[in-house]
Amino acid sequence: MLIIGAGLGGLSTGCYAQMNGYRTKILEMHELPGGCCTSWERGDYTLDACVSWMLGSGPGNEMHQIWLELGALQGKEVRHFDVFNVVRGQDGRAVYFYSDPDRLQAHLTALSPADARQIKEFCGHLRSFRKALAVYPFLKPVGLMGRVERLRMLASFVPYANAVRKTISVLMAQYSGRFEDPLLRHAFNFVLYEKHPNFPVLPTHFQLASHANLSAGVPEGGSLGVARSIERRYLGLGGEVAYNTKVEEVIVENDRAAGVRLSDGRELRADIVVSAADGPTTINKFLGGRYLDDAYRKLYTETLHQPGMVFPGYFTLFLGLKRSFPEADPCTTYLLTDEQAAELTGIRHPSINVQFRNRHYPELSPPGTSVVYATYFCDIAPWRALDEGPEQATRRRGGQELHTLPVRHGRGYYAAKRRARTALVSFLEERFPGLTESIAVRDVSSPLTQVRYTGNHDGTVLGWQPFVESGETLEELVKKHGPRLPGLADFYQSGVWATTGGLIRAAAAGRHVMQFVCRDDGVPFTASVDTSAPPPTPSPPAARAPPRDDTGAPGPGAGAGVRAGVTAGAWQRRRARAVGRLKASLRTAA
């Protein structure tokens, strides 16, 4: 088996293939594993660009089992926070989204007594979801479940059917408009860091419930640490990775995938080919648009280019600071004025998410320092309009082809990056005096940077959006064909473009792909937990400083810790993707 891409989808596919007796080789154009799940070094600072929360990081759920099978968490401390995100308005008022429903209800009600009824309903549904997560299936794709299995799964959701029905049937944008307090009306749209206009309420409940159940923490060592751990598991199972190796084409003979052709002209042959690259590259480049039925063809030629069908990319600013800022919250979304947003090229919504990542990963910077990670959802088109060169270039260095080296852009591109960097630093300086003079490291990236390193369509890190035509169509196609294309044998797709979701979905995709492969080959599927290192160790939730209101007085919820009754095991489920799966499961079972 040849696997294209060493992101989490490719690494996971390789691990499960090796567990089931397949001989595999992963082909990766970069020199590192992980794809978007990565970090890099600048001086004494490691800049971590991915895991702000990791669904399945805590025990007691099927997601956690997948991470343990992949060896992603063993031997690591998993850290937790009592606040998932803070949303701060233009006037300085802030909403602290505690994931514990009791504490959240008390805080929100103190902020806006007039909204007590809707707050009670929201937190009541959150309590239901904390229980519902424990029955959500994840190890086996719905397409491989028998009718009895699907009905049993449906029956397990009956106690929570009312909460699911009410929260999946209304968009968060509509739901938030019911609040009387103007800050709450805006803040609820940004619980998941950025605004997701097509998300119903349900993904927010899934995420907060996971966080409350201590199953959405962050792993010691950060994002690249997770990727390296899975790579180590894969190599230990006998797999092989070829880095700096770029695939240009999937070789097809007699309607079956027979191997790949590389950028240097070499051909590699295999019995099975799995692409864990992004969907458009796989379909339109590697296969030249062949083997698409009408639904797939529309998805990749029309739907792909419609607004809102694919997750946007990010603009990212990293700052390595020579001092600590203990007053800073680990994670805050700031709502911007139109004037502030106008300085940020490509911004989707007038907001930025700011994380002091040293609170997540203290081992990645020197003691007494800070790392700021400031991002915003970003369209790639305005950046492309400023670009004058290629988005990727292959060059030879030391007798080896390299595919992710810097490329030259237009002057306007660099000017836009400087303008955004200056605007963000000035914004942060107003809130954290002394920040500017403490800067030791700066690092800026746009969606075009993501394209250079990963090749992902339009710089996205996630792929298809759930709850819209693209995600819904993909669900139906996977139910119909599995992770395959009609008419093409021995070829499979893995990773986030074969589903709708993030890290856990990419990891689960590898497991699901191999279940289909084993089914097609008539062999039983097997998987095992990595026992080469001790289990992960959860840390208690880190309590934040008491929130303060406009007057500087202690605000609602001050001083209360996370309830001791929060269990370390309950079941998170992923956020938006879980909903898509749930909807597909319910429809199929019905």
N, C-alpha and C positions, 0 to 999 in steps of 0.2 A: 504494500500500500504506500502510495506517495501522498503526502499531505501538504497542501500549499498554505503557508503562513504559520508562524510560531506565536501568534497571539493566544489568548486563553482558549479559544475555540479549537485551534489546531493542536495545542499541547494536550488539551483534554482528550481530543479524539485519539491522539497518539497513545496516551496512557491507557485508555480503555481498549484500544486495539491490541496493545501489547499484553494486557491482562487476558485477552481472549485468543492469544496464540498467533496473531498476525505480525508479520515482520514489516516494520514501518520506517520511513524516512521523512522528516519534516524539512521543507524547503522554505527558507526565510530570507527576504531581500535585505533586511537590516542585520546588524551585527549583535543584536540583543534579542532575548525572548520577551514576550509580553504584549507586543503591539501597543495599544493605547494604555495598557496597565504597566506604567513605566515611571522611571525617575532618572535624573542625570545630575552630575556634580558640577558645581561652580565654586572653585576655591574650597573653603572649608564647609560649604553648604551643599546638602543633597536636596534637590528640588523635586518633590513628589507630585506628580500631575494627575493622579487618578483617585485612589480609594479615600473617599470622605466618609463612607460607611460601607460595610460589607455584609450584604444579606446572607444569612446562614452562618455568621461567625460564632453563634452560640449553639449549644447542644439541644437535642430534643426535637429536631426536625430533619426532613429529608435533604434540605439544602446543605445542612451541616454535614450530613453523611457524605455528600458529593465532595465537599472540600477535604474531608478526611481521606476519602478514597484517592484524591489527587495529591495528598501530602502537602496541601497549601498552608495549613495552620499549625502543624505539629511543632512542638518546641517553642511556640511563640506566646507572648502575652497578648491578649485581646483586650483593648481599652474601650471604656464606655463613658458616655456623658449623660448628664441628667436633662440637658436641653438639646433638642435635635437641631433647631435653628432659631435665630433671633431675626425678626423683621423690624427694621427701624424706618420710620417715616421721615418725610422731609423736615418735619418740625422737631425731630429728635425723640418723639415718643416711640416706645418699642413694645413689641409683642414677643414674649418668650414662649416658644412652642415646646413646653415640657411634654415629653412623650407619655408620662404617667397621667392617666385621665383624671384622677382626683386633683392632682396639683394643677393640671392644665385648666380644669373647670374653675377652680378657685381663682386662678390668675386672670383668666378671661372675664369672669364675672365681675371681679374687682375693677377691671379696666372699663367695662361697659355693663352696668346692672340692667340697662334697658334690653340687652340682648341675652338675658339669662336663659330664656326658654330655648332659643336656638343653640346656645352654648351647651346646655344640658343634653339636647338631642345629639349634637356632634360627639360629645364625650361619652354618651351612652353607646353610640355605635362603635366608638373606639374600644370600649370595654368588650363588646361582642366580638370585634375583630381579633382581639388578643386571644380569645378562645378559638375562633374559627381558624386561625392560622395553624393550629395544631392538627387539623384534619386535612390540610391541603396536600394533594399528592404531587410529587415532583420527580420521583425516580424513574417513572415509566411514562412515555408519551401517550397521550390519549389515543392516538392512532393505532397503538398496539394493544389497547385494552379491549377485553371482551365485553359483551353487553352486561354481564353480571357485575364485572368490575366497575363499569361506568355507573350502573344503577346504585351500587354500594357507595361509590364516591358521592353521588348526588344525595343519597340519603344522609350521609354524614354532615351535609351542609344545611339540612332542614332546620335545626335550631337557630341558624343564623341567616335564614333566607330573607327575613324582613330587613335586616341591616344591609345585606348585599343588594337587595332589590332597590332600596331607597338611595343607596350611594352610587350605584352604577347607572342610574337612570337620569342623573342631573349633572350637568357640567359644573365644575368648581367655580367658573366665572359667573354662572347664574346663582349658585348656592351662596357665594360670598356676598352677592348683591342684596341678600335678605338682611344682613346686619345693619343696624342703625348707626353704629359707630363708624365713621369714615376710615379710620385706621384699620379696623378689622375687615372692612369691605375690601381693602387693598391687600392686607397682609396674608389672608388665607390663600391668595393666589400664588404666594411665594414660599409656602412651607417647604416645598421641595427645591429650595434655593433659587430657581428661576421660574418664570411664568410659563405654564404649559396650557395654552388656550383650549386644547382639545381633550384635556384630561377630565374625567368625571371626579366626583369626590372620593371614590373608592381607593385609588392609589395612595392618597394621603393617609387614609386610615390604615392601609396595609403597611405603609412605611413607619408611621408612628407606633403602630402595634408591635412591629418587629423591634423597633428601638426600645420600647418599654419592656419587652420580653428579653432584653439583653442578647438579641440576635442580629444586631446591626451595628457592631462595633468596628474598630479599626485594628488591624494586626501589626504587631511589632515588626519593624523592618520595612513597612510601607509596601507600595505597589510593586516595585521591581523585586522586592523580597518575596512577595507572593509568586510572581512569575518564575523567579529562580528556584523556588521550592518545588513548583510543579515541574519545571525542567529537570530538576534533580530526580524527582520521582520517575519521570519518563525515561531518563537515561539509565536509572537503576533497573527499570523493567526491560532494558535491552534495546531501547529506541535509539535513533540516530538523528542528529540535526545538522543540516548544512546551512550555515549563515552566509551572508553576502551572495545569495543565490536567488536570482530573480526569474520567475516563470513568465514566459510570453504567450504560451499557447498550450491548451490541452490537446494531445494527439488523440484523434478519434478514428477508429477503423471498424468498419462493418457495424456501425451504430453502437459501439462500446468504447469507453475510455481506455486507452492502451498505454498512456504515459504522458509526459510533458516535454515541451521544447523550451530551453532556457535562453536567456538573453545573449549568451556567448555561442549559441548555435548547437550546443549539446542536446541530445535526446536521452531521456531516462524512461525506461519502460517499467510497467507495473500491472498487476492484475486489477487493482482498484485505485481510483484517484478520488481524493476528497479535497475540495477547495474550502478553506477557511478564510479566504480573502474576502473583500467586500463584494456585495452582490453584483453591482454594475460591472466591475472588473471581471468577475467570474463569467457572467452571462454574455456581456457585449464584447469583451476582449478575448478571454481565454477560449470561449466557444463560438465567437463570431455571431452571436444572436441565433444560433441553431437550437433545435429541440425545445421550442417554446410552443405551448398551446395558445389559444387565443387569450386566455386569462393571464398567463405569464407574459406574453408579448405586450399586452396593454400595460401590465405592471411596470415593465422595464423600459418601455418606449414612451408612454404617456403619463401614467400616474407618477412615476419617478420625478418628473419635472414640474409637477403641480405644487403650489405653495403648501407647506405644512405636512407633506407626506413623509418626509425624512427629518430626523432630528437635526437641528443646526449644529455648526461647529462652535468653537469657543475662541475668544480672545483671552489671553492669559498674561498676567504680569506677576513675576516672582520678585520678591525683595528679600535679600539676606541682610538682617539688621544686627548691629554689633551690641545691642542691648535688649533686655526683655521688656515686655509691656504687660505686666500682670493684670492691668485693668481691662485688657481686651478680651472679649468673648472668643471662644474657639471658632465660631461660625456665625456670620451676620450677613443678611441681605439688606442692602441699603436701597431705598426707593429714591430715584433721582428726579431732579427737575428736567424739563426739556432742554434747558440751556446746558446743564451738565452732560446730558446724554449726547448732545450734538457734537461734543468733542471726541466721541468714541465711535470710530468708523465701523459701520456694519451692525450696530447694536440692534437687537430685536425688540427689547422692551427696556424702558428707562429704569434699570436696576443693575447693581453689581453685587456679587457675592464675595465676601472677604473672609478668609480663614487665616488664623494664626496657626500654621501647620506644626509649629514646634510643640503645640499642645497635643496634637495627634501623635507626632513622631519625634519626641525629644532627642532620640539617638541620632537623628539625621542632621543636627547642627551642633556647634560647640555649646557647652554650658553657658547660661547667661545671655544667650542670643535668641533671636526670633526669625521665623520665616513667614512672610506674608504671601498668600496665594490669592490674587484678585482676578475674578473671571466675569465674563458676561457672554450670554448667548449671542452668536455672531453669524450673520450671513456672509458668504464668501464672495458674492458678486461684486460688492464695492472694492474689495481687495484685488480681485482679478482685474478690475478696471484700472488699477494703479500699477499693474504688473507689466513688465516688458519682456520677460524671459520665460524659459520653460519652468514647469512646476516640479519636475524631477529630471535628473541627469545622471547617466552612468559614466563613470570615469575609471580608468585603471590607475592603480597606485601600488607600487611594490609588486607588480605582476598579478594583482588581484583586482577584480571588478568590484567597485563600490557604488551603491545605488541611492544613498541617502545623504550625500555630501551637500553642502550649501550651494544654492543656485543664485544667480544675480537677478535682482528685481529692479523695478524702476525707481527713480528718485521720489516720486509721489508715495510709493509704498513705504519707504523708510521714513518719510516725513509723517505719514499717518501713524506709524508705530510710535514715533517720538511724541507726537501730539497726544495720543492716548495715554502713553506712559506718564507724561508730564501732568495731564489732567488727573489721573488716578493718584499719583503721588501727592499732588496738592490737596485732593479730597481727603486723603488719609492724614496728611499733616494737620489739617484743621481739627480732626477728631483725636489725633494722637500727637500732640506737640513734641517736637524733638525727633520724630521719625525720620525726616529727611536727612538730618545730619548724621544719623546712625547707619545709613545705607552703606553696606559693604559690597553687595552683589545685586545686579539687575539682570533680569532675563525676560524677554518679551516674545510671544509667539502669536501668530494669527492662524486662521483655518488653513492657509496655504502652507504653513509649517507642518501641520498635521498631514496634509497631502504628501509633502516631501518624505516624511518618515514612514508613513503607513500606506499611502496610496488610496486611502479611504475617499469615497465619493464625496466631493464638496467639503472635505475636512471633518465630516461627522465622526463622532466616537461611538455612536449607538446604532445607526441604521434606521430601519422602518419605524414610523410612529404607530403606536397602538391607538385604538379607538377611532381611527379614520379609515378611509378606503384602502390605503396601502396595507396597514396592519391586518385589517379584516380580510382582505384578499389573500394575503400570505397565509393566514390561519387556514383558510379553506383549501388552498393549494397543498399545504403540508398534510392536512387531513386526507386529501385525495391521493397524493403521490408520495407522501413521506418526504424525506430530505433529498429527493431525486428530481430529475427532469423527465418528462414524458418522452419515451422512445430512445433514451440513452442509457445503456446498461453500464454497470460498474462505476458509476459516478455519483457522488453525494456532495451535499453542501453542509457546512458546519459553521459555528460562530453566530454572532448576533444578527447577521443578515439572513440566517435560516430560521429566525424566530423574531420576537420583539422584546428587547430588554437589554440588560447590562451584563455585569461580570458573571453573576450566578447563572444567567441564561446562557452565556457563552460557554461556561463550564458544563452546564447540563446538556448543551447541544452535542458535545462530544460523546457523552454517555448515550444519548438518544440515537445519534447516528450509528453507533456501534450496535445498538439493539436492533436497528433495521438491517444492518449488514449481516449480523448473525442470523436474523430471521430469513434473509434472502439466501444465505448460504446453508441454511438448515442445520445450524449448530446452536447449542444453548449459550446464552449470554451469561457471563459471570463478572463479578467485581469484588474487590476486597479493599479494606482500609489499610493504609500505610502504617505499619507498626515499627518503622525504623527509628522513630523519634517519639518522645512522650507527647501525650495529648496537650492541646493548647490550654493556657491558664487564663481565666477571665479576671479582669481587675474590677473593683467596685466602681460604680459610676462616679466620675469626677464632678463634684459639686461646684457650681459657679458662684461668683460673688453676688450678693443680693442686688437685684435690679433696682435702678433708680428712675424716678419719674422726672418730669421737667424741672421740678423745684429742687432736686437733689435729695429728697427724702427717700427712705427705703420704699421700694415699690411693692406691689402685690406679690405674694409668694416668697418674700424674702425669708431666708433662714431655714426654710424647710428642705430636708434632704429627700432623695428618692425613697419611696416606701420600701421598707425591708421586705415586704411581701412580693416584690417583683421577682419572678422566678427566672433562673438562668436558662431555662429551656423553652420556651413556647415558640410558636412558629411564625416566623415572619413571612414571608412568602415574597416575593419581590414586589415591586410596586406596580407599575403600570402593566408589566407583562403578565403578572399573576392574574390580573383582571382579564386580559385577553384569553389566557388559558382557561380561566373559570368560565367565561362566556362560551368558549368552544366546547368545554366539557359538558356544561349544562345543556347546550343545544344538541350535542351528540347523544347524551343520555336520554334526553327527551324524545 
